[in-house]
């Protein structure tokens, strides 16, 4: 089968670009002696998780138990799960997972710690737990270094658990705030004889400044493996570095200035991330994917000199590639225009 024979819409993954992106980030991390623990939510493929570790990553990060279970099934054994695990069913699964791999988790409340402790009291080995810190993202996390100390003490004294450190997912562009917050927390914990062995920082948007967070002992980038239109605007890479594209077909040309493609919100996602339109059309830089319905994308061609024809196949770099990975059961791996393999997205749909 050739690219011209693939049914659209489809996701294409350029393997040489993947390899270049992984090596570029690992070389940066090695140069700054900053271990990487990549987040697999972007690719959801054990083969890429293993490749990240072959290149030097110390483990992987997963966002949900189901995602971690899929990685464990694929042979990955070093897993960090930075999510509040709540409820008997999930805690039972967490114990089973911890018996299969080297697992660590996070918590941001005493209630979460109590649930983890109850589940792991009889475990053969304590579960390492990090305190999640809100350093500006405004999502989960304790709100101050003082709260981090209080929760660290609770973890350290809870049966079945061990205090492993601090974790944050900072707001993009907030390197200085993030660094100051974490440094203050580390100082406070150290004075209380609870110096954190791990201080886990994260994110691709500020990847090339990660070394400026001196307190961090590891970094968790995710999107860097593929990159996308948003990451290009953050100068993480260029459009030519983007490894994931959506292959789509022009199914209608109702007017001279409008093309309709077979990729709507179920393919490209409705994320704009502050950008104009829903993706970059390769080969037609002035085209704008103006709006999406479920199965149609409406492309504004009014600024284009050359315009795609009915039936033409287009490749689109999405605004947010991580969501696209979760919308497809399989992706097609390519080298240039050569199809290497079509593979199932192992952790696709693992929302619990």
N, C-alpha and C positions, 0 to 999 in steps of 0.2 A: 504494500500500500504506500502511496505517496501523499504528500500534504494536500495535493489537489483532490484526493479521494476521501479524505476525512470528512465525515459529516459534521456540519456546524450547528450550533456553536461548540467549540472545543477549546481546551486549555493546552497550550504548548509550553514546554519547559526546555529552555536552551541549556544543555549540559555544560558546554564550555564556559558560558557566562556564570552558571552556578559555581563551577569550580574556581573561576577567577574571583568571584565575590567572596567565597569562603576563605580562599587563601589570602586575599587582601586584608580581611578583618583579622585573621589569625596572625598574620605577620605583624600587624599593628599591635595586637594584644601581646605577642611575644616580645616585641621591642620595648614595651612599657611594663613587662612582667605583670600583666593583668590577666588572670585566667578568664576564659570564656565559658559560660554555661548557656548555650544557645536555647532560645525558645522555639519549640517545634510547631507552635500553633500556625506558623506561616506555611510550612510545607506538609506537615502531617504524615510524613513518609519515614519509616524506620531506616531505609537505605541512606537517606540524607543525614539522619541523626547519627548513624554510624560513621558516615564520612566526616562529619563535623568533629567527631571524637578522634578519628584517625589523624586528622590534621592538628589535633592538640587540645580540643575542648575537654574540660574536666568532667563533663556530664551534660545532661539536657534539662530543660525546664518544660513542664506541661501545665496546662491551665485547668484541666478537669480530670477526674479519676479515669473516665473512659479513654481519654487521650493517653494517659499514662499506661493504662492496661494494654492499649494497642501497641505502644512502644515496647513494653515488656514482652508482649507476644512476639515482637520482631527481634528480640534479643538484646535490647538496650537495658543495662542494669544500674546505671547511675542517674537517678531521677529526682528532681526537685519539683514539688507541687505547691506553688505559692498561692493557695486559695483556702479560705475558711471552710473546713469540712464540717458540715452540720447534719445531724440526723443519724439514726441507728443504721439504716441500710448503707449509707455512704461510709460510715465508720467501719462497718463490717468488711466492706470491700477494701477500705484502706488498710486494715490489718492484713488481709489476704495479700494485697499488693506488697506490703512491707516484708512479707515472708518470702517474696520472690526476688526483690531488688533492694539496692541500697537507696532508701527513700528518706526525704526530709520534707517538711511542710511549714506553713506559716499559720499564725493566729494573730488577731488584733483585739481579742476580748477575753476576759476571764471565763465567760461561758464556753467559748470555743476550746480553751485550754482544758476545762473540766471535762468536756465531752471526749477530747483526745485521751486524756488521762484514764478515764473510765474504760475506754476501748483497749488501751495498751498496758493496763496494770499487770496483766498476766503474760505479757509478751516476753519472749526470750531475750530481746534486746530493746533498749529504750528508743523511742522515736525522737529524732532530732527535730526541734521546733524553733523556728526563727520568729521574731516579732516583726510584723509588718508595720511599716512607718509611712505616714502620709507626709511627704516632704514638699507638697504643693500640688499634687495631682487632683486632690479633692475627691478621692474615691475611698477605698478601704484604708485602714491603718490607724495606729495610735496617733494622737494629735500633738504630742510633745515628747522631748527626750525624757522628761520625768515620768510620763505614762509608759514609755518604753521600759524604763527601769522597773516600774511596778509590775508590769506583765512578765518581764524577764525573771523576776523573783518568783512569781507564781509558777512559771514553767519549771524553773530549777528545783522547786520543792514539790512538784507533782509526780506521783508514782507513774512509772511507765514512760516518762518523758525526760529529755535532756535539753537544756538551753543551748542552742547552736549559734545564735547571732541575730543580726538585723537584716531586713530586706525592705527595699523600696522600689516603686516604679514612679520615677519623677516626672513632672510636667516637662514637655519638650521645651528646650531653651532655658531651663532653670538650673543650669549646672552649678552656679555659685550658691544659690539657695539650698540646693540639695547637698552640696559639699559641707556647708556650714551646719546644717541640721544634723547630718550624720556624724560629723566631727564632735559636736556637742554631746550627742548621745553616747558615742564611744567613750568619751572622757568621763561622763557620768557613770556609766556601767563599770568602767575600769576602776574607778575610785570605790565602787561598791563590791569589788572582787568578782565581778561578772563580765570581765572583758570578753567581747564577742569574737569567737574564732572566725566567723563569717560575717562580712558586711556585703550584701548582695545588691548591686545596682543594676539598672536595666534600661532597655530602649535602644532602638536603632537611630532615631533622629539626631541624637547627640553622641553617636558612636565614636566619632573621631576626637571628641573631647573627654571621653570616659576617663582617661588617665588623670584628668584634673581633679577628680573626686578622690583625694588622697586616702580617705578612710576606707574606700571600697577594696575588698579582697577578690571580687569577681564581677563580671558584667554579663548581662543576659540580653543580647540582641536577638531579634527574631526575623524581622523583615529583610535584613541585610542579605540573606541568601538569594532572594529574588529581586528585591527592590521594586519600586512602583512609582507612579507619577508623583505622589506626595513626597516620597523620600528624595526624589530628584530635586524638588523645590527646596528641600532641606540641605542640598548639596552633599548628600551621602554618596551619591553616584550620579551617573549620566543616563540619559535615555538609552544609550548604547549598552549600558551595563544591565538593563532590566532583563531578567531571564524568563519571566512569565508574561505571555501574551495570550489574549483571547482571539481565536480565529473565528471570524463571523462572515456572513454572506449578506450582500445587499439584496434584499428581497423585494424592494419597491423603490421607484423613483417618481413619486407622484408630481413633483415639480422640479424645475431645474436646480433650485437651491435646497432641496431636501432629499435625503436618502434614508431609507428605513432598513435597519439591520435586524438579524434574528438573534440579537443579544439584548435582553431587557434587564430588569432589576433582579431576575432570578439567575443572572449570569454575571453582570458587571457590578452588582450591588448598588444601593442608593446612596452610598457614602460619597460626599463631595469633599470633605475635609478642607473646606474653604476655597476649593478650586472652581474654575469655570468649566462646567460640564462634568462628564462621568468617565473620561478616559482620553488618552492621547492616541489618535489614529495614525499609525505608522505609514509614512509615505504621503500623508495629507496633513501637514502640520497646522494648516489654517482651518481644518474641519473641527467642529465642536459637537460632541455628543450632548445635545442640548437637553434632552429629557428621556426618561425611561418609563415604559409601562411594563407589565410583567414579562411579556415575551417580545417586545419591540424596543429598539433603540432609535431615537429620532436624531439624525445627524444634520446639523446646519452647515451647508456648503456655500453660503453666500459670500464668504471671503476667499473661496478657493478659485484659483485660475484653472487648474485641472481638477476634474471631478470624477469620482468612481462611477462605473457603469452598473446597470442592473445585472446581477449575477456575479459581480466581482467579489473576490474574497479579500477581506481586510484583517489586519492584525492590530489589536488595540491593547495598549498598556493601561491597565486599570488604575484608578486612583488608590485603591487599597487592595493589595494582592492577597492578604491573609483571609479576607472574607471570601474571595473567589475560590480559594482552595477548598473551602468548606461547602461550596455549592455544587461540586462535581464529584461523581463517584470515581472517575479516573482521569488521569492526565497523560499526555503524550510527550515522551522525552525525545528531543531532537538534537542533532548536531548539524548546524546550518539548515539545509532543506531536507536532510536525511532523517527519516524516522528510525529511532533506536529501539523504542519499546513503548507500549502503552501499559501503565500500571495503575492498580487500584489505590485510591487515597485511603490508607489504612485507618486513619483516625478521623475521617470525614464523618460529620454528624454526631460525634461523641460529645454531646452537650451536657451529660451528667457524669 
